[in-house]
C-alpha cells in the first residue's frame, strides 16, 4: 500500500507538471511581426522600431513571437518583397510560418509628427482583429520607448496608456556634486544634483561618474511618483557603455557566442573594464554575429556604439543551430528536473526495501527461537515476517522501475542540455 501511494503521488506530480507546461504554452497566441514600412524615415529606423515592438509584445507575456530572421528566411524562400507585401501577402506568409496572427505596421513622419499604424490580422480568416493608431509630436527616442510599448499593450488587450500618466521623476544626488549621469546605457549632459522629469515608469539603471569615481544603481520608477536616489561615488575600474542598433542584443564579454550559453547581458548595458584588451561578441537573431576587440583608454567613461548588420545567408545556418541548441537545452532542463525527483523517489523506496528486509530477518530470528513454536504469538510473527518480506520485494521492484526511468530521463535531459 505504501509503495502504491508513492508511485501514485509521483505519477500525479509528473502529469500535473506536464499539464501545467502545456497549459502555459497553450495560453499564448503565436504571431509574427513583419518589419514596419517607413515613410519619410530611414529603413534602419523602421527596423529598429519593429524590433522594439516585438520586444514589448514579448514583455506582455500574451504572445509567442516568431524571431525576425525566421520571417526573413520565409520571405527569401517565397521571393516576397516586403515593400510590395499587402495584407494578402502577409496572410500567406503567416500561413507558411504556421502562426495564428500576423502583424503589419507603417510609421510615417509628417512635419514634426510621427504617425504609427499597426494591424493584427487573423491568419485563418484574413480579417483585421485589432488596429492601433498613435500620433506623437515628439523625438524618435520617445517613439521607440513609449509609443511602441503603448501599441504592444493595446495589442495585448491591456488598458491604453496615456502620454501624461506613464511617467515619473527621480532626483539623483551624489556625495560629491557635479557627477555626469548615464541612464540605461545612454550618456546624458545632466550633472548631479539633478531631477530627471518625464522618466518612463519601469526598471532603470543609472550610473554616476566623476573622473575615476563611479556609482551605479538599478531602481524601479512608478508612474506619477517621485523618487530620490543618493549615490556614493567610489573609485573603480573604468566604465564602458555598450549601445547597439537595434537594441536588446546579447553581449558576451570575453566569451564566445556558444551553443551552451542561454543568454549574455542585454544591450544597452554598462560594464566595468580593466586596463587590458578584451573581446566583445554580440549576438542578435536576424543580424550577423559581431566580434569587437576593445582596449580601454581609462580617461573616463567610454561609450561604444555598434550598428548590427542584417543577417546574410552565410550566417543563417549558424544562427539556426545556436537557436536550436538553446531550445534543446531548455527541453533538457525541463526533462531533468522531474527525472531527478523520480530518482530520489527510487532511492527512498530502495531505502525502505532494505528496512523491510531487516525487519523480516528480525522476525526470522524470533521464529527460530525456542520460546515460540506455535500459538497466536507464533502466527502473528509469521504474518509480520511474510508482510515484511513481501513489502521489501515490492519496494525493491518499484525502486528498480522508478530508478531506471529516472536515470533514463536524467541521461536524456543532460544529453539535450549539454
C-alpha positions in Angstrom: 0.0 0.0 0.0 2.8 2.4 0.9 4.6 1.7 -2.4 1.4 2.2 -4.3 0.8 5.6 -2.7 4.4 6.7 -3.5 4.0 5.7 -7.2 0.6 7.3 -7.4 1.9 10.6 -5.9 4.9 10.7 -8.3 2.6 10.0 -11.3 0.2 12.8 -10.3 3.1 15.2 -9.9 4.6 14.3 -13.3 1.2 14.6 -15.0 0.4 17.9 -13.3 3.8 19.3 -14.3 3.2 18.3 -17.9 -0.3 19.7 -18.0 1.0 22.9 -16.4 3.7 23.3 -19.0 1.3 22.6 -21.8 -1.4 24.9 -20.4 1.0 27.8 -20.1 2.2 27.2 -23.7 -1.4 27.0 -25.0 -2.4 30.3 -23.4 0.0 32.3 -25.6 -1.1 33.3 -29.2 1.6 32.6 -31.8 2.3 35.6 -34.1 4.8 37.1 -36.4 5.7 40.8 -36.9 6.6 42.0 -40.3 9.1 44.8 -40.4 7.3 48.1 -40.4 7.3 50.2 -43.6 8.7 53.7 -43.2 7.6 56.9 -44.9 10.0 59.8 -44.5 12.0 57.8 -42.0 15.1 55.6 -42.7 14.8 51.9 -43.3 17.1 51.3 -40.3 14.8 53.3 -38.0 11.8 51.3 -39.2 13.6 48.1 -38.5 14.6 49.3 -35.0 11.0 50.3 -34.2 9.9 46.8 -35.4 12.4 45.1 -33.1 11.4 47.2 -30.1 7.7 46.4 -30.8 8.5 42.6 -30.9 10.3 43.0 -27.6 7.4 44.9 -26.0 5.0 42.2 -27.2 7.1 39.5 -25.5 7.1 41.5 -22.3 3.2 41.3 -22.2 3.6 37.5 -21.8 0.5 37.1 -24.0 2.2 36.1 -27.3 4.7 33.6 -28.6 6.6 35.9 -31.1 8.5 34.4 -34.0 12.0 35.7 -34.5 12.6 38.2 -37.2 15.2 36.1 -39.0 12.7 33.3 -39.4 10.3 35.5 -41.2 13.2 36.9 -43.4 14.0 33.3 -44.4 10.4 32.7 -45.4 10.4 35.9 -47.5 13.6 34.9 -49.2 12.3 31.4 -50.0 9.0 32.6 -51.3 10.5 35.6 -53.2 8.3 38.0 -51.3 9.2 41.7 -51.4 8.4 43.5 -48.1 7.8 46.8 -49.8 5.2 45.2 -52.0 3.7 42.8 -49.5 0.0 43.7 -48.9 -2.4 42.1 -46.4 -3.0 39.1 -48.7 0.8 38.5 -48.9 1.1 38.9 -45.1 -1.6 36.3 -44.5 0.1 33.9 -46.9 3.4 34.5 -45.1 1.7 33.8 -41.7 0.2 30.6 -43.0 3.6 29.4 -44.1 5.1 30.3 -40.7 2.2 28.4 -39.0 1.3 31.3 -36.7 -2.2 32.4 -35.5 -1.7 36.1 -36.1 0.4 38.3 -38.4 1.2 42.0 -37.6 1.9 44.7 -40.1 2.7 48.3 -39.5 3.7 51.6 -41.0 5.5 54.6 -39.5 5.0 58.0 -41.2 6.7 61.3 -40.4 4.8 64.4 -41.4 6.5 67.6 -40.3 7.2 67.1 -36.6 4.5 64.4 -36.1 5.0 60.7 -36.2 2.0 58.5 -37.1 2.2 54.8 -36.2 -0.5 52.4 -37.7 -0.3 48.8 -36.6 -2.7 46.0 -37.6 -3.1 42.5 -36.2 -4.6 40.1 -38.9 -6.1 36.7 -38.2 -4.2 34.2 -40.4 -7.1 31.8 -40.6 -9.8 34.3 -41.7 -7.7 37.2 -43.2 -9.7 39.7 -41.2 -8.2 42.5 -39.1 -8.5 41.6 -35.4 -7.1 44.8 -33.9 -5.7 48.1 -35.2 -3.9 50.9 -33.3 -3.1 54.5 -34.4 -0.7 56.7 -32.4 0.2 60.2 -33.2 3.3 61.6 -31.5 4.7 65.1 -31.8 8.0 64.0 -30.3 11.6 62.9 -30.8 12.1 59.4 -32.2 13.6 58.3 -28.9 10.1 58.6 -27.3 8.6 56.9 -30.4 10.9 53.9 -29.6 10.3 53.7 -25.9 6.8 54.9 -25.2 4.8 54.6 -28.4 6.0 51.0 -29.2 5.2 50.0 -25.6 1.8 51.6 -25.8 1.0 49.9 -29.1 2.1 46.5 -27.7 -0.1 46.9 -24.6 -3.1 47.7 -26.8 -2.5 44.6 -29.0 -2.3 42.5 -25.8 -5.6 43.9 -24.6 -4.3 45.9 -21.7 -5.6 49.3 -20.8 -4.3 52.0 -23.0 -1.5 54.2 -21.7 -1.7 57.9 -21.6 1.3 60.0 -22.5 0.5 62.1 -19.4 0.3 59.4 -16.8 3.0 56.9 -17.6 6.0 59.0 -16.5 7.7 59.6 -13.2 10.5 61.8 -11.9 13.7 61.0 -9.9 16.1 63.2 -8.1 19.7 62.0 -8.2 22.1 63.2 -5.5 25.8 62.2 -5.2 28.1 62.6 -2.2 30.3 64.8 -4.5 28.2 67.1 -6.7 28.9 67.5 -10.4 28.8 63.9 -11.5 27.7 63.0 -15.0 24.8 60.6 -15.5 24.5 57.6 -17.8 20.8 56.5 -17.9 20.1 53.0 -19.2 23.4 52.9 -21.0 22.9 56.3 -22.7 25.3 59.1 -21.7 23.5 62.4 -20.8 24.6 66.0 -20.2 22.9 66.0 -16.8 25.0 66.8 -13.7 24.2 66.0 -10.1 22.3 67.0 -8.1 19.5 66.9 -10.8 15.9 66.0 -11.1 15.0 63.9 -14.1 11.5 64.5 -15.2 9.4 62.5 -17.7 11.2 59.3 -17.0 9.2 56.4 -18.4 7.9 54.2 -15.5 9.7 50.9 -15.1 13.1 49.5 -14.4 16.1 51.8 -15.0 19.9 51.7 -14.4 21.7 55.0 -13.6 25.5 55.3 -13.5 27.1 58.5 -12.0 30.7 59.3 -13.0 33.1 61.9 -11.9 36.7 61.4 -13.1 37.7 57.9 -11.8 34.8 57.9 -9.3 31.7 55.9 -10.1 28.4 54.8 -8.6 25.7 52.6 -10.1 22.1 51.7 -9.1 19.1 49.9 -10.5 15.7 51.1 -9.4 12.0 50.8 -10.3 10.2 54.1 -11.0 6.4 54.2 -10.6 4.2 56.4 -12.6 3.1 59.7 -11.1 5.5 59.2 -8.3 8.8 61.0 -7.4 11.9 59.2 -6.0 15.1 60.4 -4.6 18.3 58.5 -5.1 21.5 59.1 -3.1 24.6 57.6 -4.7 28.1 57.3 -3.1 30.9 57.8 -5.6 33.9 55.5 -5.2 36.9 54.5 -7.2 36.5 51.5 -9.5 37.6 50.5 -13.0 36.6 52.5 -16.0 33.0 52.2 -17.2 32.1 51.3 -20.8 28.6 51.9 -22.1 27.7 49.5 -24.9 24.8 50.6 -27.2 23.7 48.5 -30.1 21.4 49.4 -33.0 18.9 47.7 -32.8 18.8 47.3 -29.0 18.3 44.1 -26.9 21.3 42.3 -28.4 23.2 39.8 -26.3 26.7 40.8 -25.3 29.3 38.2 -24.3 32.3 39.7 -22.6 35.5 37.6 -23.1 33.2 34.7 -24.0 32.4 33.2 -27.4 28.8 33.0 -28.7 28.3 29.4 -27.7 25.5 26.9 -28.2 25.8 26.3 -24.4 25.1 29.9 -23.4 21.4 30.7 -22.8 22.0 34.4 -22.9 24.5 37.2 -22.4 23.9 40.6 -20.9 21.4 42.7 -22.9 22.2 46.0 -24.6 22.2 48.8 -23.8 24.5 47.9 -20.8 27.3 49.4 -18.7 30.3 47.2 -17.8 33.5 47.8 -15.8 36.7 47.5 -17.8 40.3 46.6 -16.8 43.5 48.0 -18.3 43.8 45.3 -21.0 42.3 44.3 -24.3 39.2 42.2 -24.2 36.7 40.8 -26.8 33.0 41.6 -27.1 30.9 39.1 -29.0 27.4 40.4 -29.9 24.5 38.1 -30.9 21.0 39.0 -32.0 18.8 36.8 -34.1 18.3 38.2 -37.6 21.7 40.0 -37.6 25.3 39.0 -38.3 27.3 38.0 -35.3 29.7 40.8 -34.4 33.1 40.5 -32.6 35.0 43.6 -31.4 38.4 43.8 -29.7 38.3 46.7 -27.3 41.1 48.4 -25.3 40.0 50.9 -22.6 41.8 54.3 -22.6 40.8 54.8 -18.9 40.4 58.5 -19.5 36.9 58.4 -18.0 33.6 56.8 -19.0 33.6 55.5 -22.6 30.8 54.7 -25.0 30.8 52.1 -27.7 28.1 52.3 -30.4 27.7 49.2 -32.6 25.5 49.0 -35.7 24.4 45.5 -36.3 24.3 44.3 -40.0 21.2 42.4 -41.1 21.8 38.6 -41.4 23.2 37.2 -44.6 22.8 33.6 -45.9 26.3 32.8 -44.8 25.5 33.0 -41.1 21.8 31.9 -41.2 22.6 28.2 -40.6 24.9 29.0 -37.8 22.3 31.1 -36.0 19.6 28.5 -36.6 22.0 25.9 -35.0 22.5 28.1 -31.9 18.8 28.8 -31.5 18.0 25.0 -31.9 20.6 24.1 -29.3 19.1 26.7 -26.9 15.7 25.2 -27.4 17.1 21.7 -26.8 18.9 22.9 -23.7 15.6 24.3 -22.3 13.9 21.0 -23.1 16.7 19.1 -21.4 16.3 21.2 -18.2 12.5 20.5 -18.2 13.1 16.8 -18.5 16.0 16.7 -16.0 14.1 18.2 -13.1 11.2 15.7 -12.8 13.7 12.9 -13.6 15.8 13.9 -10.7 12.7 13.8 -8.5 11.8 10.3 -9.7 15.4 9.1 -9.0 15.1 10.5 -5.4 11.8 8.6 -5.0 13.5 5.4 -6.3 16.4 5.9 -3.8 13.8 6.3 -0.9 11.9 3.2 -2.0 15.2 1.2 -2.0 16.0 2.5 1.5 12.5 1.4 2.6 13.1 -2.0 1.0 16.3 -2.5 3.0 14.4 -1.7 6.2 11.7 -4.2 5.4 14.3 -6.9 4.8 15.9 -6.1 8.1 12.5 -6.4 9.8 12.0 -9.8 8.1 15.4 -11.0 9.4 14.5 -10.0 12.9 11.2 -11.9 12.7 13.0 -15.0 11.4 15.3 -14.9 14.4 12.3 -14.8 16.7 10.6 -17.7 14.8 13.8 -19.8 15.2 14.0 -19.1 19.0 13.0 -21.9 21.4 10.3 -19.8 23.1 8.0 -19.5 20.0 7.0 -22.7 18.3 3.2 -22.4 18.0 0.2 -20.4 19.2 -1.2 -17.0 18.3 2.1 -15.2 19.0 3.8 -17.5 16.6 1.1 -17.0 13.9 1.3 -13.2 14.4 5.1 -13.1 13.9 4.8 -15.4 10.9 2.3 -12.9 9.3 4.6 -10.0 10.1 7.5 -11.9 8.6 5.6 -12.6 5.3 4.3 -9.0 5.1 7.8 -7.5 5.7 9.4 -9.8 3.1 6.6 -9.0 0.6 6.9 -5.3 1.2 10.6 -5.5 0.7 10.2 -7.3 -2.6 7.5 -4.8 -3.8 9.6 -1.7 -2.8 12.7 -3.2 -4.4 10.8 -3.8 -7.7 9.3 -0.3 -7.6 12.7 1.2 -6.9 14.2 -0.6 -9.9 11.4 0.6 -12.2 11.4 4.2 -11.0 15.2 4.3 -10.8 15.6 3.1 -14.4 13.0 5.7 -15.5 14.7 8.4 -13.6 18.2 7.6 -14.8 16.9 7.3 -18.4 15.2 10.8 -18.0 18.4 12.3 -16.5 20.5 10.9 -19.2 18.2 12.2 -21.9 17.8 15.6 -20.2 21.6 16.1 -19.6 22.3 15.0 -23.2 19.9 17.6 -24.5 21.2 20.3 -22.1 24.9 19.8 -22.9 
